[in-house]
C-alpha cells in the first residue's frame, strides 16, 4: 500500500503531522492552563480554611474538595462507582457553589464552563459559608444563622 494513500485515509498519527513549533506551543499552552487551574484550586482551598498544598496531591485534593462542598470528605469514594460518579460530580459542583454563597445557576456554570467559573470562584469576592451553604462556625456575621426564638403562643 502506498504511504500517501495510507496518510490520506487518516490513519497517520496526529502527533506525526504536527510541526515541532506546533507541538511546543500546544505543550506550553497546556502547561499554562494547568498552572492557572492549580493556583485557582489552591485559592479555593485557602478560602475554605484548608491548606492550599492539598490541591496538588491527587486523591487528597478530591477528598478535600468534597469535604469543602459536602462536609463529608469520605463521599469522594462515590467517584469510583460508574454512573454514580457523573451524578455525584454534578451535585458536587452545585454544592460547591452553595458553599461559597452562589446560586444553583453558578453551580451549573461550574459544571459546563468549569475553567472560567473556578477562576471566578477563586479570585472573586465569594466567601466560604460552609458545606452545602450551611454557615460554618467561623463564618462572617452576615452569613450566621439567626438564633431561633422559643415558641411563645401568648402573642
GUKOL-503752 format. One record per atom (N, C-alpha, C, O): residue number from 1; residue in three letters; x, y, z; atom name. Coordinates in nm, 2 decimals. Layout:
! GUKOL-503752
NUM,Ala,X,Y,Z,CA
...
END
This chain:
! GUKOL-503752
1,Unk,0.08,-0.12,0.00,N
1,Unk,0.00,0.00,0.00,CA
1,Unk,0.09,0.12,0.00,C
1,Unk,0.19,0.13,0.07,O
2,Unk,0.05,0.22,-0.08,N
2,Unk,0.13,0.34,-0.09,CA
2,Unk,0.11,0.43,0.04,C
2,Unk,0.00,0.44,0.09,O
3,Unk,0.22,0.49,0.09,N
3,Unk,0.22,0.56,0.21,CA
3,Unk,0.13,0.69,0.20,C
3,Unk,0.06,0.72,0.29,O
4,Unk,0.13,0.75,0.08,N
4,Unk,0.04,0.87,0.06,CA
4,Unk,-0.10,0.83,0.07,C
4,Unk,-0.18,0.91,0.13,O
5,Unk,-0.14,0.72,0.02,N
5,Unk,-0.28,0.67,0.03,CA
5,Unk,-0.31,0.64,0.17,C
5,Unk,-0.42,0.67,0.22,O
6,Unk,-0.22,0.58,0.24,N
6,Unk,-0.24,0.55,0.38,CA
6,Unk,-0.26,0.67,0.47,C
6,Unk,-0.34,0.68,0.55,O
7,Unk,-0.18,0.78,0.44,N
7,Unk,-0.19,0.90,0.51,CA
7,Unk,-0.32,0.98,0.47,C
7,Unk,-0.38,1.04,0.56,O
8,Unk,-0.36,0.97,0.35,N
8,Unk,-0.48,1.03,0.31,CA
8,Unk,-0.60,0.97,0.37,C
8,Unk,-0.71,1.04,0.39,O
9,Unk,-0.60,0.85,0.41,N
9,Unk,-0.71,0.78,0.47,CA
9,Unk,-0.73,0.82,0.62,C
9,Unk,-0.82,0.79,0.68,O
10,Unk,-0.63,0.90,0.67,N
10,Unk,-0.65,0.95,0.80,CA
10,Unk,-0.59,0.86,0.91,C
10,Unk,-0.62,0.88,1.03,O
11,Unk,-0.52,0.76,0.88,N
11,Unk,-0.46,0.67,0.98,CA
11,Unk,-0.33,0.71,1.04,C
11,Unk,-0.28,0.65,1.13,O
12,Unk,-0.28,0.82,0.99,N
12,Unk,-0.15,0.87,1.04,CA
12,Unk,-0.18,0.94,1.17,C
12,Unk,-0.28,0.99,1.20,O
13,Unk,-0.08,0.92,1.26,N
13,Unk,-0.09,0.98,1.40,CA
13,Unk,-0.09,1.13,1.39,C
13,Unk,-0.01,1.19,1.31,O
14,Unk,-0.17,1.20,1.46,N
14,Unk,-0.18,1.35,1.46,CA
14,Unk,-0.05,1.41,1.51,C
14,Unk,-0.01,1.52,1.46,O
15,Unk,0.02,1.34,1.60,N
15,Unk,0.15,1.40,1.65,CA
15,Unk,0.25,1.40,1.54,C
15,Unk,0.34,1.48,1.54,O
16,Unk,0.25,1.30,1.45,N
16,Unk,0.34,1.30,1.34,CA
16,Unk,0.32,1.41,1.25,C
16,Unk,0.41,1.45,1.18,O
17,Unk,0.20,1.46,1.24,N
17,Unk,0.16,1.56,1.14,CA
17,Unk,0.19,1.70,1.20,C
17,Unk,0.20,1.80,1.12,O
18,Unk,0.21,1.71,1.33,N
18,Unk,0.24,1.84,1.39,CA
18,Unk,0.38,1.88,1.37,C
18,Unk,0.47,1.79,1.38,O
19,Unk,0.40,2.01,1.34,N
19,Unk,0.54,2.05,1.33,CA
19,Unk,0.59,2.07,1.48,C
19,Unk,0.51,2.07,1.57,O
20,Unk,0.72,2.08,1.49,N
20,Unk,0.78,2.09,1.63,CA
20,Unk,0.73,2.22,1.69,C
20,Unk,0.71,2.22,1.82,O
21,Unk,0.71,2.32,1.62,N
21,Unk,0.67,2.45,1.67,CA
21,Unk,0.52,2.44,1.72,C
21,Unk,0.49,2.49,1.83,O
22,Unk,0.44,2.37,1.65,N
22,Unk,0.30,2.35,1.70,CA
22,Unk,0.30,2.26,1.82,C
22,Unk,0.22,2.29,1.91,O
23,Unk,0.38,2.16,1.83,N
23,Unk,0.39,2.08,1.94,CA
23,Unk,0.43,2.15,2.07,C
23,Unk,0.38,2.13,2.17,O
24,Unk,0.53,2.23,2.05,N
24,Unk,0.58,2.31,2.16,CA
24,Unk,0.48,2.41,2.21,C
24,Unk,0.46,2.43,2.33,O
25,Unk,0.41,2.48,2.12,N
25,Unk,0.31,2.58,2.15,CA
25,Unk,0.19,2.51,2.23,C
25,Unk,0.14,2.56,2.32,O
26,Unk,0.15,2.39,2.18,N
26,Unk,0.05,2.31,2.25,CA
26,Unk,0.09,2.27,2.39,C
26,Unk,0.01,2.29,2.48,O
27,Unk,0.21,2.23,2.41,N
27,Unk,0.26,2.19,2.54,CA
27,Unk,0.27,2.31,2.63,C
27,Unk,0.23,2.30,2.75,O
28,Unk,0.32,2.43,2.58,N
28,Unk,0.33,2.55,2.67,CA
28,Unk,0.19,2.59,2.71,C
28,Unk,0.17,2.63,2.82,O
29,Unk,0.09,2.60,2.61,N
29,Unk,-0.04,2.64,2.65,CA
29,Unk,-0.11,2.55,2.75,C
29,Unk,-0.18,2.59,2.84,O
30,Unk,-0.08,2.42,2.73,N
30,Unk,-0.14,2.32,2.83,CA
30,Unk,-0.08,2.34,2.97,C
30,Unk,-0.15,2.33,3.07,O
31,Unk,0.05,2.36,2.97,N
31,Unk,0.12,2.39,3.10,CA
31,Unk,0.07,2.51,3.17,C
31,Unk,0.05,2.51,3.29,O
32,Unk,0.05,2.62,3.09,N
32,Unk,0.00,2.74,3.15,CA
32,Unk,-0.14,2.72,3.21,C
32,Unk,-0.18,2.77,3.31,O
33,Unk,-0.23,2.65,3.13,N
33,Unk,-0.37,2.62,3.18,CA
33,Unk,-0.36,2.54,3.31,C
33,Unk,-0.44,2.56,3.40,O
34,Unk,-0.27,2.44,3.31,N
34,Unk,-0.26,2.36,3.43,CA
34,Unk,-0.22,2.44,3.55,C
34,Unk,-0.27,2.42,3.66,O
35,Unk,-0.12,2.53,3.53,N
35,Unk,-0.07,2.61,3.64,CA
35,Unk,-0.18,2.70,3.69,C
35,Unk,-0.20,2.72,3.81,O
36,Unk,-0.26,2.76,3.60,N
36,Unk,-0.37,2.85,3.64,CA
36,Unk,-0.48,2.77,3.72,C
36,Unk,-0.53,2.82,3.82,O
37,Unk,-0.51,2.65,3.67,N
37,Unk,-0.61,2.57,3.74,CA
37,Unk,-0.56,2.53,3.88,C
37,Unk,-0.64,2.53,3.98,O
38,Unk,-0.43,2.50,3.90,N
38,Unk,-0.38,2.46,4.03,CA
38,Unk,-0.38,2.59,4.12,C
38,Unk,-0.42,2.57,4.24,O
39,Unk,-0.34,2.70,4.07,N
39,Unk,-0.35,2.82,4.15,CA
39,Unk,-0.49,2.86,4.20,C
39,Unk,-0.52,2.89,4.31,O
40,Unk,-0.59,2.84,4.11,N
40,Unk,-0.73,2.86,4.14,CA
40,Unk,-0.78,2.76,4.25,C
40,Unk,-0.85,2.81,4.34,O
41,Unk,-0.74,2.64,4.23,N
41,Unk,-0.79,2.54,4.34,CA
41,Unk,-0.72,2.57,4.47,C
41,Unk,-0.78,2.56,4.58,O
42,Unk,-0.59,2.61,4.47,N
42,Unk,-0.52,2.65,4.59,CA
42,Unk,-0.59,2.76,4.66,C
42,Unk,-0.61,2.76,4.78,O
43,Unk,-0.64,2.86,4.58,N
43,Unk,-0.71,2.98,4.64,CA
43,Unk,-0.84,2.94,4.70,C
43,Unk,-0.88,2.98,4.80,O
44,Unk,-0.91,2.85,4.63,N
44,Unk,-1.04,2.80,4.68,CA
44,Unk,-1.02,2.72,4.81,C
44,Unk,-1.10,2.74,4.90,O
45,Unk,-0.92,2.64,4.81,N
45,Unk,-0.89,2.57,4.94,CA
45,Unk,-0.86,2.66,5.05,C
45,Unk,-0.91,2.64,5.16,O
46,Unk,-0.78,2.76,5.03,N
46,Unk,-0.75,2.85,5.14,CA
46,Unk,-0.87,2.94,5.18,C
46,Unk,-0.88,2.97,5.30,O
47,Unk,-0.95,2.97,5.08,N
47,Unk,-1.07,3.05,5.12,CA
47,Unk,-1.16,2.96,5.21,C
47,Unk,-1.23,3.02,5.30,O
48,Unk,-1.16,2.83,5.19,N
48,Unk,-1.24,2.74,5.27,CA
48,Unk,-1.17,2.70,5.40,C
48,Unk,-1.23,2.62,5.48,O
49,Unk,-1.05,2.75,5.43,N
49,Unk,-0.98,2.72,5.55,CA
49,Unk,-0.90,2.59,5.55,C
49,Unk,-0.86,2.54,5.65,O
50,Unk,-0.88,2.54,5.43,N
50,Unk,-0.80,2.42,5.42,CA
50,Unk,-0.66,2.46,5.37,C
50,Unk,-0.64,2.57,5.32,O
51,Unk,-0.56,2.37,5.39,N
51,Unk,-0.43,2.40,5.34,CA
51,Unk,-0.42,2.40,5.19,C
51,Unk,-0.48,2.31,5.13,O
52,Unk,-0.36,2.50,5.13,N
52,Unk,-0.36,2.51,4.98,CA
52,Unk,-0.28,2.40,4.91,C
52,Unk,-0.32,2.36,4.80,O
53,Unk,-0.18,2.35,4.98,N
53,Unk,-0.10,2.24,4.92,CA
53,Unk,-0.18,2.12,4.89,C
53,Unk,-0.13,2.03,4.82,O
54,Unk,-0.29,2.10,4.96,N
54,Unk,-0.37,1.98,4.94,CA
54,Unk,-0.43,1.98,4.80,C
54,Unk,-0.48,1.87,4.75,O
55,Unk,-0.43,2.09,4.73,N
55,Unk,-0.49,2.10,4.59,CA
55,Unk,-0.40,2.03,4.49,C
55,Unk,-0.44,2.01,4.38,O
56,Unk,-0.27,2.01,4.52,N
56,Unk,-0.18,1.95,4.42,CA
56,Unk,-0.15,1.80,4.44,C
56,Unk,-0.08,1.74,4.36,O
57,Unk,-0.21,1.74,4.54,N
57,Unk,-0.19,1.60,4.57,CA
57,Unk,-0.31,1.52,4.52,C
57,Unk,-0.42,1.54,4.57,O
58,Unk,-0.29,1.43,4.42,N
58,Unk,-0.41,1.35,4.37,CA
58,Unk,-0.48,1.28,4.48,C
58,Unk,-0.42,1.23,4.58,O
59,Unk,-0.61,1.26,4.47,N
59,Unk,-0.70,1.20,4.56,CA
59,Unk,-0.72,1.28,4.69,C
59,Unk,-0.83,1.29,4.74,O
60,Unk,-0.61,1.34,4.75,N
60,Unk,-0.63,1.42,4.86,CA
60,Unk,-0.71,1.55,4.82,C
60,Unk,-0.79,1.60,4.90,O
61,Unk,-0.68,1.60,4.70,N
61,Unk,-0.75,1.72,4.65,CA
61,Unk,-0.89,1.69,4.63,C
61,Unk,-0.98,1.78,4.66,O
62,Unk,-0.93,1.57,4.58,N
62,Unk,-1.07,1.54,4.56,CA
62,Unk,-1.14,1.52,4.70,C
62,Unk,-1.25,1.56,4.71,O
63,Unk,-1.07,1.45,4.79,N
63,Unk,-1.12,1.44,4.92,CA
63,Unk,-1.15,1.57,4.99,C
63,Unk,-1.26,1.59,5.05,O
64,Unk,-1.06,1.66,4.98,N
64,Unk,-1.07,1.80,5.04,CA
64,Unk,-1.18,1.88,4.97,C
64,Unk,-1.26,1.95,5.04,O
65,Unk,-1.19,1.87,4.84,N
65,Unk,-1.30,1.94,4.76,CA
65,Unk,-1.44,1.89,4.80,C
65,Unk,-1.53,1.97,4.82,O
66,Unk,-1.45,1.76,4.82,N
66,Unk,-1.58,1.70,4.86,CA
66,Unk,-1.61,1.74,5.01,C
66,Unk,-1.72,1.77,5.04,O
67,Unk,-1.50,1.75,5.09,N
67,Unk,-1.52,1.80,5.23,CA
67,Unk,-1.56,1.94,5.23,C
67,Unk,-1.65,1.98,5.32,O
68,Unk,-1.51,2.02,5.15,N
68,Unk,-1.55,2.17,5.14,CA
68,Unk,-1.69,2.18,5.10,C
68,Unk,-1.77,2.26,5.16,O
69,Unk,-1.73,2.11,4.99,N
69,Unk,-1.86,2.12,4.93,CA
69,Unk,-1.97,2.05,5.01,C
69,Unk,-2.08,2.10,5.02,O
70,Unk,-1.94,1.93,5.06,N
70,Unk,-2.04,1.85,5.11,CA
70,Unk,-2.03,1.83,5.27,C
70,Unk,-2.13,1.79,5.33,O
71,Unk,-1.91,1.84,5.32,N
71,Unk,-1.89,1.83,5.46,CA
71,Unk,-1.84,1.69,5.50,C
71,Unk,-1.78,1.68,5.61,O
72,Unk,-1.86,1.59,5.42,N
72,Unk,-1.81,1.46,5.45,CA
72,Unk,-1.72,1.41,5.34,C
72,Unk,-1.77,1.37,5.23,O
73,Unk,-1.59,1.43,5.36,N
73,Unk,-1.49,1.40,5.26,CA
73,Unk,-1.49,1.26,5.21,C
73,Unk,-1.45,1.23,5.09,O
74,Unk,-1.53,1.17,5.29,N
74,Unk,-1.53,1.02,5.25,CA
74,Unk,-1.62,0.99,5.13,C
74,Unk,-1.60,0.89,5.07,O
75,Unk,-1.71,1.08,5.11,N
75,Unk,-1.80,1.06,4.99,CA
75,Unk,-1.73,1.07,4.86,C
75,Unk,-1.79,1.04,4.76,O
76,Unk,-1.60,1.11,4.86,N
76,Unk,-1.52,1.11,4.74,CA
76,Unk,-1.51,0.97,4.68,C
76,Unk,-1.48,0.96,4.56,O
77,Unk,-1.53,0.87,4.76,N
77,Unk,-1.53,0.73,4.71,CA
77,Unk,-1.64,0.70,4.61,C
77,Unk,-1.64,0.61,4.54,O
78,Unk,-1.75,0.79,4.61,N
78,Unk,-1.85,0.77,4.51,CA
78,Unk,-1.81,0.79,4.37,C
78,Unk,-1.87,0.75,4.28,O
79,Unk,-1.69,0.86,4.35,N
79,Unk,-1.64,0.88,4.22,CA
79,Unk,-1.58,0.75,4.16,C
79,Unk,-1.55,0.74,4.04,O
80,Unk,-1.57,0.64,4.24,N
80,Unk,-1.52,0.51,4.19,CA
80,Unk,-1.64,0.44,4.12,C
80,Unk,-1.61,0.36,4.03,O
81,Unk,-1.76,0.46,4.15,N
81,Unk,-1.88,0.39,4.10,CA
81,Unk,-1.92,0.45,3.97,C
81,Unk,-1.96,0.57,3.97,O
82,Unk,-1.92,0.37,3.86,N
82,Unk,-1.97,0.42,3.73,CA
82,Unk,-2.11,0.47,3.74,C
82,Unk,-2.19,0.42,3.82,O
83,Unk,-2.14,0.57,3.66,N
83,Unk,-2.27,0.64,3.65,CA
83,Unk,-2.30,0.72,3.78,C
83,Unk,-2.34,0.84,3.76,O
84,Unk,-2.28,0.67,3.89,N
84,Unk,-2.30,0.74,4.02,CA
84,Unk,-2.20,0.86,4.02,C
84,Unk,-2.23,0.97,4.07,O
85,Unk,-2.08,0.84,3.97,N
85,Unk,-1.97,0.94,3.97,CA
85,Unk,-2.01,1.06,3.89,C
85,Unk,-1.98,1.18,3.93,O
86,Unk,-2.08,1.04,3.78,N
86,Unk,-2.13,1.16,3.70,CA
86,Unk,-2.23,1.24,3.77,C
86,Unk,-2.23,1.36,3.78,O
87,Unk,-2.33,1.17,3.83,N
87,Unk,-2.44,1.23,3.91,CA
87,Unk,-2.38,1.31,4.03,C
87,Unk,-2.41,1.42,4.06,O
88,Unk,-2.29,1.24,4.10,N
88,Unk,-2.23,1.30,4.22,CA
88,Unk,-2.14,1.42,4.18,C
88,Unk,-2.13,1.51,4.26,O
89,Unk,-2.08,1.41,4.07,N
89,Unk,-1.99,1.52,4.02,CA
89,Unk,-2.08,1.65,3.99,C
89,Unk,-2.04,1.76,4.03,O
90,Unk,-2.20,1.63,3.93,N
90,Unk,-2.29,1.74,3.91,CA
90,Unk,-2.33,1.80,4.05,C
90,Unk,-2.33,1.92,4.07,O
91,Unk,-2.37,1.71,4.14,N
91,Unk,-2.42,1.75,4.27,CA
91,Unk,-2.30,1.82,4.35,C
91,Unk,-2.33,1.92,4.42,O
92,Unk,-2.18,1.77,4.33,N
92,Unk,-2.07,1.83,4.40,CA
92,Unk,-2.04,1.98,4.36,C
92,Unk,-2.02,2.06,4.44,O
93,Unk,-2.05,2.00,4.23,N
93,Unk,-2.03,2.14,4.18,CA
93,Unk,-2.14,2.24,4.22,C
93,Unk,-2.12,2.35,4.26,O
94,Unk,-2.26,2.19,4.23,N
94,Unk,-2.37,2.27,4.28,CA
94,Unk,-2.36,2.30,4.43,C
94,Unk,-2.38,2.41,4.47,O
95,Unk,-2.32,2.20,4.50,N
95,Unk,-2.29,2.21,4.64,CA
95,Unk,-2.17,2.30,4.67,C
95,Unk,-2.17,2.38,4.77,O
96,Unk,-2.07,2.30,4.58,N
96,Unk,-1.96,2.39,4.59,CA
96,Unk,-2.00,2.53,4.58,C
96,Unk,-1.95,2.62,4.65,O
97,Unk,-2.08,2.55,4.48,N
97,Unk,-2.14,2.69,4.46,CA
97,Unk,-2.21,2.74,4.58,C
97,Unk,-2.20,2.85,4.62,O
98,Unk,-2.30,2.65,4.63,N
98,Unk,-2.38,2.69,4.75,CA
98,Unk,-2.28,2.71,4.87,C
98,Unk,-2.31,2.80,4.96,O
99,Unk,-2.18,2.64,4.88,N
99,Unk,-2.08,2.65,5.00,CA
99,Unk,-2.01,2.79,4.99,C
99,Unk,-1.97,2.84,5.10,O
100,Unk,-2.01,2.85,4.88,N
100,Unk,-1.95,2.98,4.87,CA
100,Unk,-2.05,3.09,4.85,C
100,Unk,-2.02,3.20,4.80,O
101,Unk,-2.18,3.06,4.88,N
101,Unk,-2.28,3.16,4.87,CA
101,Unk,-2.33,3.19,4.73,C
101,Unk,-2.40,3.30,4.71,O
102,Unk,-2.31,3.11,4.64,N
102,Unk,-2.35,3.13,4.50,CA
102,Unk,-2.48,3.05,4.47,C
102,Unk,-2.52,2.96,4.55,O
103,Unk,-2.54,3.08,4.36,N
103,Unk,-2.67,3.02,4.32,CA
103,Unk,-2.65,2.88,4.25,C
103,Unk,-2.53,2.84,4.22,O
104,Unk,-2.76,2.81,4.23,N
104,Unk,-2.76,2.69,4.16,CA
104,Unk,-2.71,2.72,4.01,C
104,Unk,-2.64,2.63,3.95,O
105,Unk,-2.75,2.83,3.96,N
105,Unk,-2.70,2.87,3.82,CA
105,Unk,-2.55,2.88,3.81,C
105,Unk,-2.49,2.84,3.71,O
106,Unk,-2.49,2.93,3.92,N
106,Unk,-2.34,2.93,3.92,CA
106,Unk,-2.29,2.79,3.93,C
106,Unk,-2.18,2.76,3.87,O
107,Unk,-2.36,2.70,4.00,N
107,Unk,-2.32,2.56,4.01,CA
107,Unk,-2.32,2.50,3.87,C
107,Unk,-2.24,2.42,3.83,O
108,Unk,-2.42,2.53,3.79,N
108,Unk,-2.44,2.47,3.66,CA
108,Unk,-2.32,2.53,3.57,C
108,Unk,-2.27,2.46,3.48,O
109,Unk,-2.29,2.66,3.59,N
109,Unk,-2.17,2.71,3.52,CA
109,Unk,-2.04,2.64,3.56,C
109,Unk,-1.96,2.62,3.47,O
110,Unk,-2.03,2.60,3.69,N
110,Unk,-1.91,2.52,3.73,CA
110,Unk,-1.91,2.39,3.65,C
110,Unk,-1.80,2.33,3.62,O
111,Unk,-2.03,2.33,3.62,N
111,Unk,-2.03,2.20,3.55,CA
111,Unk,-1.99,2.22,3.41,C
111,Unk,-1.90,2.14,3.36,O
112,Unk,-2.05,2.32,3.34,N
112,Unk,-2.03,2.32,3.20,CA
112,Unk,-1.91,2.41,3.15,C
112,Unk,-1.86,2.39,3.04,O
113,Unk,-1.88,2.52,3.23,N
113,Unk,-1.77,2.61,3.19,CA
113,Unk,-1.68,2.61,3.31,C
113,Unk,-1.65,2.72,3.37,O
114,Unk,-1.63,2.50,3.35,N
114,Unk,-1.55,2.48,3.47,CA
114,Unk,-1.43,2.57,3.49,C
114,Unk,-1.42,2.64,3.59,O
115,Unk,-1.35,2.58,3.38,N
115,Unk,-1.23,2.66,3.39,CA
115,Unk,-1.26,2.81,3.42,C
115,Unk,-1.19,2.87,3.50,O
116,Unk,-1.36,2.86,3.36,N
116,Unk,-1.40,3.00,3.38,CA
116,Unk,-1.46,3.03,3.52,C
116,Unk,-1.42,3.12,3.59,O
117,Unk,-1.55,2.94,3.56,N
117,Unk,-1.62,2.96,3.69,CA
117,Unk,-1.54,2.93,3.81,C
117,Unk,-1.56,2.98,3.92,O
118,Unk,-1.44,2.84,3.79,N
118,Unk,-1.35,2.81,3.90,CA
118,Unk,-1.26,2.93,3.93,C
118,Unk,-1.23,2.97,4.04,O
119,Unk,-1.22,3.00,3.82,N
119,Unk,-1.15,3.13,3.83,CA
119,Unk,-1.23,3.24,3.90,C
119,Unk,-1.18,3.31,3.98,O
120,Unk,-1.36,3.24,3.86,N
120,Unk,-1.45,3.34,3.93,CA
120,Unk,-1.46,3.31,4.07,C
120,Unk,-1.46,3.40,4.16,O
121,Unk,-1.48,3.18,4.11,N
121,Unk,-1.49,3.14,4.25,CA
121,Unk,-1.37,3.17,4.33,C
121,Unk,-1.37,3.22,4.44,O
122,Unk,-1.25,3.14,4.26,N
122,Unk,-1.13,3.16,4.34,CA
122,Unk,-1.09,3.31,4.35,C
122,Unk,-1.05,3.35,4.46,O
123,Unk,-1.10,3.39,4.25,N
123,Unk,-1.05,3.52,4.26,CA
123,Unk,-1.16,3.63,4.27,C
123,Unk,-1.13,3.75,4.28,O
124,Unk,-1.28,3.59,4.28,N
124,Unk,-1.39,3.68,4.30,CA
124,Unk,-1.41,3.71,4.45,C
124,Unk,-1.33,3.67,4.53,O
125,Unk,-1.52,3.77,4.48,N
125,Unk,-1.55,3.81,4.62,CA
125,Unk,-1.62,3.71,4.70,C
125,Unk,-1.67,3.74,4.81,O
126,Unk,-1.64,3.59,4.64,N
126,Unk,-1.71,3.48,4.71,CA
126,Unk,-1.64,3.44,4.84,C
126,Unk,-1.52,3.43,4.85,O
127,Unk,-1.72,3.43,4.95,N
127,Unk,-1.67,3.39,5.08,CA
127,Unk,-1.73,3.25,5.11,C
127,Unk,-1.84,3.22,5.08,O
128,Unk,-1.64,3.17,5.18,N
128,Unk,-1.69,3.04,5.22,CA
128,Unk,-1.78,3.05,5.33,C
128,Unk,-1.76,3.11,5.43,O
129,Unk,-1.90,2.99,5.31,N
129,Unk,-2.00,2.99,5.42,CA
129,Unk,-1.99,2.86,5.50,C
129,Unk,-1.99,2.86,5.62,O
130,Unk,-1.99,2.75,5.43,N
130,Unk,-1.99,2.62,5.49,CA
130,Unk,-2.04,2.51,5.40,C
130,Unk,-2.09,2.55,5.29,O
131,Unk,-2.02,2.38,5.43,N
131,Unk,-2.07,2.28,5.34,CA
131,Unk,-2.21,2.30,5.31,C
131,Unk,-2.30,2.32,5.40,O
132,Unk,-2.25,2.28,5.18,N
132,Unk,-2.38,2.29,5.13,CA
132,Unk,-2.45,2.43,5.16,C
132,Unk,-2.57,2.44,5.15,O
133,Unk,-2.37,2.53,5.19,N
133,Unk,-2.42,2.66,5.21,CA
133,Unk,-2.47,2.68,5.36,C
133,Unk,-2.53,2.78,5.39,O
134,Unk,-2.45,2.58,5.44,N
134,Unk,-2.49,2.60,5.58,CA
134,Unk,-2.37,2.67,5.66,C
134,Unk,-2.26,2.62,5.65,O
135,Unk,-2.40,2.78,5.72,N
135,Unk,-2.29,2.85,5.78,CA
135,Unk,-2.20,2.77,5.88,C
135,Unk,-2.25,2.70,5.96,O
136,Unk,-2.07,2.79,5.86,N
136,Unk,-1.97,2.72,5.95,CA
136,Unk,-1.96,2.80,6.07,C
136,Unk,-2.01,2.92,6.08,O
137,Unk,-1.89,2.75,6.17,N
137,Unk,-1.87,2.82,6.30,CA
137,Unk,-1.80,2.95,6.29,C
137,Unk,-1.83,3.05,6.36,O
138,Unk,-1.71,2.96,6.19,N
138,Unk,-1.63,3.09,6.18,CA
138,Unk,-1.68,3.17,6.07,C
138,Unk,-1.60,3.26,6.02,O
139,Unk,-1.80,3.16,6.02,N
139,Unk,-1.85,3.23,5.90,CA
139,Unk,-1.87,3.38,5.94,C
139,Unk,-1.89,3.41,6.06,O
140,Unk,-1.86,3.47,5.84,N
140,Unk,-1.88,3.61,5.88,CA
140,Unk,-2.02,3.63,5.93,C
140,Unk,-2.11,3.55,5.91,O
141,Unk,-2.04,3.74,6.00,N
141,Unk,-2.17,3.77,6.07,CA
141,Unk,-2.29,3.77,5.98,C
141,Unk,-2.39,3.72,6.02,O
142,Unk,-2.27,3.83,5.86,N
142,Unk,-2.38,3.83,5.77,CA
142,Unk,-2.43,3.70,5.72,C
142,Unk,-2.53,3.69,5.65,O
143,Unk,-2.35,3.59,5.74,N
143,Unk,-2.39,3.46,5.70,CA
143,Unk,-2.43,3.37,5.81,C
143,Unk,-2.47,3.26,5.79,O
144,Unk,-2.43,3.42,5.93,N
144,Unk,-2.47,3.34,6.05,CA
144,Unk,-2.62,3.32,6.05,C
144,Unk,-2.70,3.40,6.01,O
145,Unk,-2.65,3.20,6.09,N
145,Unk,-2.80,3.17,6.11,CA
145,Unk,-2.85,3.24,6.23,C
145,Unk,-2.79,3.23,6.34,O
146,Unk,-2.96,3.32,6.22,N
146,Unk,-3.01,3.39,6.33,CA
146,Unk,-3.06,3.29,6.44,C
146,Unk,-3.11,3.18,6.40,O
147,Unk,-3.04,3.32,6.57,N
147,Unk,-3.08,3.22,6.67,CA
147,Unk,-3.23,3.21,6.67,C
147,Unk,-3.31,3.31,6.65,O
148,Unk,-3.28,3.09,6.68,N
148,Unk,-3.43,3.07,6.68,CA
148,Unk,-3.48,3.11,6.82,C
148,Unk,-3.43,3.08,6.92,O
149,Unk,-3.60,3.17,6.81,N
149,Unk,-3.66,3.21,6.94,CA
149,Unk,-3.75,3.09,6.98,C
149,Unk,-3.81,3.02,6.90,O
150,Unk,-3.77,3.08,7.11,N
150,Unk,-3.86,2.97,7.16,CA
150,Unk,-4.00,3.00,7.12,C
150,Unk,-4.04,3.11,7.11,O
151,Unk,-4.08,2.89,7.11,N
151,Unk,-4.22,2.91,7.07,CA
151,Unk,-4.29,2.98,7.19,C
151,Unk,-4.29,2.93,7.30,O
152,Unk,-4.36,3.09,7.15,N
152,Unk,-4.44,3.16,7.25,CA
152,Unk,-4.58,3.18,7.20,C
152,Unk,-4.61,3.27,7.12,O
153,Unk,-4.67,3.10,7.25,N
153,Unk,-4.81,3.11,7.20,CA
153,Unk,-4.89,3.23,7.25,C
153,Unk,-5.00,3.25,7.20,O
154,Unk,-4.84,3.30,7.35,N
154,Unk,-4.91,3.42,7.41,CA
154,Unk,-4.88,3.55,7.34,C
154,Unk,-4.82,3.64,7.39,O
155,Unk,-4.91,3.56,7.21,N
155,Unk,-4.88,3.68,7.13,CA
155,Unk,-4.99,3.77,7.13,C
155,Unk,-4.99,3.88,7.07,O
END
